[in-house]
Amino acid sequence: MSLRLFNTLTKTKDEFAPIDAKNVRMYVCGPTVYDFAHIGNARPAIVFDVLFRLLRHEYGAEHVTYVRNITDVDDKINERALRDFPGLPLNEAIRNVTEKTEKQYHADVGELGCLRPTVEPRATEFVLPRADGKADMVSLIAQLIARGHAYEAGGEVLFDTQSMPDYGRLSGRKLDEQQAGARVDVDAHKKHPHDFVLWKQSASNEPGWESPWGRGRPGWHIECSAMSAAYLGETFDIHGGGLDLIFPHHENEIAQSRCAHGTSVMANVWMHNGFLQVEGQKMSKSLGNFFTIRDLLAKEHPEVLRLQMLLTHYRQPIDWTDSARKQARAILNHWYQFTDGHYPLEPSSGELKPVFDALSDDLNTPAAIGLFTQTLSPMALKAAANFLGLLRSDLNAWRRWAPAGQTVDEDEIESRIKARNAAKAAKNFAESDRIRDDLLAKGIVLKDGPQGTTWELKK
């Protein structure tokens, strides 16, 4: 089955046809590194990791370029740097914040089984013209001014939304009906209330770069236009991100890129994952239901979190519940037992075709997963799960996984099991039960079977 993807731009699900099958190109908006990523941020990381894997399977790993940026210039970063490192010069404080947060993000999504993108550009490296000639923000802004799509006013450079007849096509919003969204200010110096900032002035205590429009820093949207063009060209295959980015961010990316380059599209396919809520409510610190990836990884096996995410189709809203977590854990437990001792088949095996057909239907992971134990042999199931970033260890490691900070003395446990076996052999069942119950109280579950006694941590 050919790969079919739902395109937010056209509102249709169509067969994917890359511009160049030997260089399939995808850009996904990455993290703004001012704080640890929350579980909602994990969804696009996992969704587009699956698409990355599928494209590599279809076209060959060497023929797919996946770019996910790091936004390391942002007012929220400045605020966090001033709060956390008040005694340091701002640039040094900012570097402390962004390096720590970026490192944690990589660790978190890595534990969740996400492959590293081909390239991860940092926004600060693409502000000014580069020695290698790759696209940069200042040059793109200059192009927009030269083409009549941007203007200087009030110490800023702004994009003229009225200069683009079909502005709003991605979100389906007509210009005269739009309301100002995140990071869109309504100021008197704008020609139109929805014109947005490309370049803004920096105060002496703010990070800034010298430009033709004075010392300042870029607006949010121009960053992704520059970094995508730098590595993927003026037009590329797929642009992805969360549903919340459609407007204003992705709408404004399209406007900047198309108008700067004179192209009819920025990306041929636009893909967006749905929103995430927790136990039926919007995730919020004030409600006490705000969880970082790190919070959840401290309590639960990373594969459980990944599977929990994949059990809902990426375009649908997902309700992050404790019952869904338990369901994901039970499924994985069954898979680990079912595939124990089996080596995975090659992904090209014919037995896996129904799984890849499901994935090729707009990344239908729930349908693909539904086939696993219904129709697949243990070897095929292990291969399919591995492809999705699951069953990455063996049954013993799965059973004995413990949250960070929980220590397990395996030698002591094995010694207690031997003592229990000796008590059972001597028909001292009271002692045998006492040892079992004592271990259970410490979170160790014993399981007696034909091959002897095994143990796992209580979940």
C-alpha positions in Angstrom: 0.0 0.0 0.0 1.3 3.4 -0.9 1.9 6.0 1.9 -1.2 8.3 2.3 -1.0 11.3 4.6 -3.7 13.8 5.7 -2.6 17.3 4.6 -3.8 20.1 6.8 -3.3 22.5 3.9 -5.7 20.8 1.5 -7.9 19.1 4.2 -7.5 15.8 2.2 -5.7 12.5 2.7 -3.6 11.9 -0.4 -0.9 9.7 -1.7 2.5 11.0 -0.7 4.7 11.8 -3.6 8.1 13.2 -2.6 9.7 16.0 -4.6 12.8 13.8 -4.9 12.6 10.2 -3.7 16.4 10.2 -3.2 16.1 13.1 -0.7 12.8 13.0 1.2 12.7 16.1 3.4 10.8 16.7 6.6 10.8 19.6 9.1 9.2 19.5 12.6 9.1 22.4 15.1 11.2 21.4 18.0 11.4 22.6 21.6 11.9 26.1 23.0 14.5 25.3 25.6 13.5 27.3 28.6 11.9 24.5 30.7 11.7 20.8 30.9 9.4 19.3 28.2 5.9 18.3 29.3 4.0 15.2 28.2 2.2 17.2 25.5 5.6 18.0 24.0 6.3 14.3 23.8 3.5 13.7 21.4 4.9 15.4 18.3 8.4 13.9 19.2 6.9 10.4 19.1 4.4 10.9 16.2 7.0 12.3 13.8 9.6 9.7 15.0 7.2 7.1 13.7 6.9 8.9 10.4 10.6 9.3 10.2 11.0 5.5 10.7 8.3 4.8 8.1 9.9 7.1 5.5 13.3 5.5 6.1 11.7 2.1 5.6 10.0 3.2 2.4 12.8 5.2 0.8 16.0 4.1 2.6 17.6 5.7 5.6 20.2 7.5 3.5 17.5 9.2 1.5 15.5 10.9 4.3 16.4 14.2 5.9 14.6 15.0 9.1 15.2 18.5 10.6 13.9 19.4 14.1 15.0 22.8 15.4 16.0 24.0 18.8 14.7 27.5 19.7 17.3 29.0 21.9 16.3 32.7 21.5 13.0 33.6 23.1 11.7 36.1 25.7 10.7 33.1 27.9 14.3 32.0 27.9 15.4 35.5 28.9 12.9 35.6 31.8 14.0 32.2 33.0 17.7 33.1 32.8 17.2 36.3 34.8 15.2 34.4 37.4 17.5 31.4 37.8 20.9 33.1 37.4 20.5 36.7 38.6 24.2 37.1 39.4 25.5 36.2 35.9 25.8 38.2 32.7 22.6 37.6 30.6 24.3 35.8 27.8 26.0 33.4 30.2 22.8 32.9 32.1 20.9 32.2 28.9 23.5 29.6 27.9 23.1 27.9 31.2 19.4 27.6 30.8 19.4 26.5 27.1 22.2 24.0 27.4 20.7 22.3 30.5 17.2 22.2 29.0 18.3 21.0 25.6 20.3 18.2 27.2 17.3 17.1 29.3 15.1 17.2 26.3 17.4 14.9 24.4 17.6 12.5 27.3 13.8 12.4 27.8 12.8 11.8 24.2 15.7 9.4 23.8 14.3 7.3 26.7 11.0 7.4 24.9 12.6 5.6 22.0 12.8 8.5 19.6 15.6 8.5 17.0 17.7 11.6 16.7 16.8 13.8 13.7 19.3 14.1 10.9 19.9 17.7 11.8 19.0 19.8 14.9 19.9 23.4 14.1 19.9 26.0 16.9 18.1 29.3 16.1 21.0 31.4 17.4 23.3 30.0 14.7 21.0 31.2 11.9 20.3 34.8 12.8 23.1 36.5 10.8 24.5 35.7 7.4 26.7 32.5 7.5 30.1 31.7 6.1 28.6 28.5 4.5 26.0 30.5 2.6 23.0 28.7 4.2 19.8 30.6 4.7 19.7 33.0 7.7 17.0 35.2 9.3 18.5 38.7 8.5 18.9 37.8 4.8 15.3 36.5 4.6 13.9 39.6 6.2 15.9 41.8 3.8 14.4 39.7 0.9 10.9 40.3 2.3 11.5 44.1 2.5 12.9 44.1 -1.1 9.9 42.2 -2.4 7.4 44.6 -0.7 6.2 42.1 1.9 7.7 43.7 5.0 8.2 47.2 6.4 10.0 49.1 9.2 7.8 50.8 11.8 8.1 51.6 15.5 11.6 50.3 15.6 10.5 46.9 14.3 10.4 45.1 11.0 6.9 43.7 10.3 5.4 41.3 7.8 2.6 42.9 5.8 -0.1 40.3 5.8 -2.2 42.3 3.3 0.6 41.8 0.7 -0.2 38.1 0.5 -3.7 37.5 -1.1 -4.1 33.9 0.3 -2.7 34.5 3.8 -4.7 32.3 6.1 -5.1 29.4 3.8 -3.6 26.8 6.2 -5.8 27.7 9.2 -8.8 28.6 7.0 -9.0 32.0 8.6 -9.9 35.0 6.5 -7.7 38.0 7.3 -10.6 40.3 8.4 -11.9 37.6 10.7 -8.7 36.6 12.5 -8.1 37.4 16.2 -4.6 38.0 17.5 -3.0 34.8 18.6 0.0 33.9 20.7 2.9 36.3 20.3 0.9 38.5 17.9 0.8 42.0 19.3 -1.7 44.7 18.1 0.2 48.0 18.0 -0.6 51.4 16.5 2.4 51.3 14.2 1.2 48.3 12.3 -0.5 48.7 8.9 -2.9 45.9 9.8 -3.6 44.5 13.3 -2.3 41.0 12.2 1.0 42.1 10.8 3.6 40.2 12.8 7.1 40.9 13.9 10.1 39.8 11.9 12.7 41.8 13.9 12.5 43.7 17.1 14.8 46.0 19.0 16.8 44.6 22.0 17.4 46.6 25.2 20.9 46.7 26.6 20.0 43.9 29.0 18.6 41.7 26.3 20.3 39.4 23.8 20.8 41.1 20.4 22.5 41.1 17.1 23.6 44.0 14.9 21.4 44.2 11.8 20.5 46.7 9.1 17.6 47.7 11.4 19.6 48.2 14.5 20.6 45.9 17.3 17.8 43.5 17.9 16.6 39.9 17.8 14.3 37.9 15.5 10.6 37.3 15.8 9.5 33.7 16.6 8.2 32.7 13.2 11.2 33.7 11.0 13.5 31.2 12.9 11.8 28.2 11.4 11.7 29.7 7.9 15.4 30.2 8.0 16.4 26.8 9.5 14.1 24.8 7.2 15.4 26.6 4.1 19.0 26.2 5.3 18.8 22.4 5.2 15.7 21.5 3.1 15.5 24.2 0.5 12.9 26.7 -0.5 10.2 24.0 -0.9 10.3 20.6 0.8 8.0 17.6 1.4 6.6 17.6 4.9 6.2 20.1 7.7 4.9 18.9 11.1 4.0 20.0 14.5 1.2 20.2 17.0 -2.3 21.4 16.2 -1.7 24.5 18.4 1.0 25.7 15.9 -1.3 26.0 12.9 -2.0 29.6 13.8 -0.1 31.8 14.1 3.2 30.0 13.8 2.8 27.8 10.8 0.6 30.3 9.0 3.3 32.9 9.4 6.1 30.5 8.4 4.3 29.9 5.1 3.8 33.6 4.5 7.5 34.5 5.2 8.9 31.6 3.2 6.7 31.8 0.2 7.0 35.6 -0.1 10.7 35.6 0.4 11.4 32.9 -2.1 8.6 33.6 -4.5 7.2 30.0 -4.3 3.6 28.8 -4.4 4.1 26.5 -1.3 6.6 26.1 1.5 6.0 22.4 2.2 3.7 20.2 0.1 2.3 18.3 3.1 1.4 19.9 6.5 0.8 17.4 9.4 -0.5 18.2 12.8 -1.0 16.0 15.9 -4.0 16.5 18.1 -4.2 18.1 21.6 -3.5 16.2 24.8 -5.5 16.5 28.0 -5.1 14.8 31.4 -7.9 12.8 32.9 -10.4 14.8 30.8 -9.0 18.2 31.7 -6.6 20.6 30.1 -3.2 20.1 31.5 -2.4 23.0 33.9 -0.1 23.7 36.8 -3.0 25.3 38.6 -5.0 22.1 38.4 -2.1 20.0 39.6 -2.2 17.8 36.5 0.9 19.2 34.8 3.5 16.5 34.2 6.9 16.8 32.5 8.3 13.8 30.6 10.9 13.6 33.4 8.2 13.3 36.0 6.5 10.4 34.3 9.8 8.6 33.5 10.6 8.6 37.2 7.5 6.5 37.8 6.9 4.4 34.7 8.8 2.4 32.1 9.4 4.6 29.0 7.9 2.0 26.6 4.6 2.2 28.5 4.5 5.9 27.9 5.4 5.5 24.2 2.8 2.8 23.7 0.2 4.8 25.6 0.8 7.6 23.1 0.6 5.3 20.0 -2.7 3.7 21.1 -4.5 6.9 19.9 -4.4 8.1 16.3 -2.0 11.1 16.0 -4.7 13.4 14.7 -7.2 12.7 17.4 -7.2 14.3 20.8 -5.7 12.1 23.5 -6.8 11.8 27.1 -3.8 10.9 29.2 -5.2 8.8 32.0 -4.0 6.4 34.6 -6.3 3.6 33.2 -4.7 4.0 29.8 -1.3 3.7 31.3 -2.3 0.5 33.0 -3.7 -0.8 29.7 -0.5 0.0 27.9 1.5 -1.8 30.6 -0.7 -4.9 30.4 -0.3 -5.0 26.6 3.5 -4.7 26.8 3.7 -7.3 29.5 1.8 -9.7 27.3 4.0 -8.9 24.3 7.2 -9.4 26.3 6.0 -12.9 27.4 4.7 -13.8 23.9 7.9 -12.9 22.2 10.4 -14.1 24.9 13.3 -16.0 23.3 12.3 -15.1 19.7 14.4 -13.2 17.2 12.6 -10.5 15.2 11.9 -11.0 11.5 13.3 -8.5 8.9 10.9 -5.6 8.5 10.6 -6.6 4.8 9.0 -9.9 5.7 5.6 -10.5 4.0 4.0 -11.3 7.4 4.5 -7.7 8.4 2.7 -6.3 5.3 -0.6 -5.7 7.0 1.2 -3.7 9.8 2.9 -1.5 7.3 -0.3 -1.1 5.3 -2.0 0.3 8.4 0.9 2.6 9.2 0.9 3.8 5.6 -2.7 4.9 6.0 -1.9 8.2 7.6 0.1 6.7 10.5 -2.7 4.6 11.8 -0.8 3.2 14.8 -3.9 1.9 16.6 -4.9 -0.2 13.6 -1.3 -1.5 13.3 -1.0 -2.3 17.0 -4.4 -4.1 16.8 -2.9 -6.6 14.4 0.0 -7.5 16.6 -1.4 -10.4 18.7 -4.4 -11.1 16.4 -2.4 -12.2 13.4 1.3 -12.0 14.0 3.7 -14.8 15.1 6.1 -14.0 18.0 8.9 -13.2 15.6 6.8 -10.8 13.5 5.3 -9.1 16.5 8.7 -8.5 17.9 9.8 -7.0 14.6 6.7 -4.8 14.3 7.1 -3.6 17.9 10.8 -2.9 17.4 9.9 -0.8 14.3 7.7 1.3 16.5 10.4 1.7 19.1 9.0 -0.9 21.5 10.2 -4.2 23.0 13.7 -2.8 23.1 14.8 -5.1 25.9 14.1 -8.7 27.0 11.6 -10.2 29.4 13.9 -10.2 32.4 14.9 -6.6 32.0 11.2 -5.7 31.5 10.2 -7.5 34.7 13.0 -6.0 36.7 12.7 -2.4 35.5 12.6 0.0 38.5 11.9 3.7 38.6 15.0 5.9 39.0 16.1 5.9 42.6 14.7 2.5 43.5 17.5 0.2 44.1 17.2 -3.6 43.9 19.8 -6.1 45.4 19.4 -9.0 42.9 21.9 -11.2 44.8 19.9 -10.8 48.0 16.6 -11.6 46.2 18.2 -14.8 44.6 19.5 -15.8 48.1 15.9 -15.4 49.5 14.5 -17.5 46.7 17.0 -20.3 47.4 16.0 -20.1 51.1 12.4 -20.3 50.2 13.0 -23.3 47.9 14.8 -25.0 50.7 11.9 -24.3 53.1 9.4 -25.7 50.5 11.6 -28.9 50.1 11.5 -29.3 53.8 7.7 -28.8 53.8 8.1 -25.8 56.0 5.4 -23.9 54.1 5.0 -21.3 56.9 8.6 -20.2 56.3 8.2 -20.4 52.5 5.1 -18.1 52.7 6.9 -15.7 55.1 9.8 -15.2 52.7 7.4 -14.7 49.8 5.3 -12.2 51.8 8.4 -10.4 53.1 9.7 -9.9 49.5 6.2 -8.8 48.3 6.2 -6.1 51.1 9.4 -4.8 49.5 7.9 -4.7 46.1 9.2 -8.1 44.8 6.7 -10.4 43.2 7.7 -14.1 43.0 6.3 -16.3 40.3 6.5 -20.1 40.5 6.5 -22.0 37.1 7.7 -25.1 35.4 11.2 -23.6 35.0 11.4 -22.6 38.6 10.8 -19.4 40.5 11.3 -16.0 38.8 10.7 -12.5 40.2 9.7 -9.1 39.0 9.0 -5.7 40.6 5.5 -5.0 41.7 3.8 -2.5 39.4 
